[in-house]
């Protein structure tokens, strides 16, 4: 696991629920229930480098895709955690990741 820089013009994708489509930079929807890397009450944006990955993240385990709007973002992000090689719990703690967030869905990393 390592910290990387994306950009300067990295294209990232995210599917937005109709409720939050009017505020595409808000993480309020993620804050409502929490997620794999954010506790309830903490806003987070879950962005992907490919539209299909964003779709899989949006639909989770559902066989049907709920209504959504695909948004794309041009971004430069410094110090983003690269989890493409998996998650190493002891090293993750040194960069501020605690692994599974209590009360949230389980951490599922499969090398994608």
C-alpha positions, -999 to 999 in steps of 0.1 A, spaced: 0 0 0 13 34 -9 4 71 -13 2 83 -49 -7 115 -68 -35 114 -94 -35 141 -120 -31 168 -129 -61 160 -151 -72 126 -139 -107 118 -149 -127 102 -121 -162 89 -120 -190 86 -95 -227 76 -97 -250 99 -78 -284 91 -64 -312 113 -75 -314 127 -39 -278 141 -41 -274 147 -79 -277 185 -75 -246 186 -52 -221 164 -70 -192 172 -46 -211 165 -15 -204 134 6 -235 138 27 -251 106 14 -221 86 25 -222 103 59 -258 92 65 -249 55 70 -211 54 68 -191 32 45 -160 11 43 -137 40 50 -159 66 67 -179 65 99 -215 77 101 -215 114 101 -182 117 81 -187 128 45 -167 109 18 -165 109 -20 -161 74 -35 -145 80 -69 -134 55 -95 -110 57 -125 -135 39 -148 -172 42 -152 -178 5 -148 -159 5 -115 -181 34 -103 -212 15 -113 -201 -16 -94 -194 5 -63 -228 22 -66 -248 -10 -70 -229 -29 -43 -245 -64 -41 -278 -55 -59 -286 -73 -91 -307 -43 -102 -292 -8 -107 -311 19 -88 -317 52 -106 -285 72 -108 -266 100 -126 -230 94 -138 -208 123 -130 -172 128 -142 -146 149 -124 -112 163 -135 -90 161 -105 -55 164 -91 -53 146 -58 -21 145 -37 -16 118 -11 -43 94 -21 -41 59 -7 -35 33 -35 -53 1 -23 -48 -18 -57 -23 -41 -41 -46 -50 -12 -49 -37 24 -21 -42 50 -37 -35 84 -4 -27 103 9 -4 76 -26 11 71 -25 24 107 6 44 100 -12 64 73 -44 69 92 -65 39 80 -80 17 107 -95 -9 84 -130 -20 91 -151 8 103 -174 -2 133 -210 -2 122 -203 -1 85 -203 -26 57 -172 -48 58 -140 -39 41 -138 -59 8 -106 -57 -12 -101 -82 -40 -72 -66 -59 -94 -46 -84 
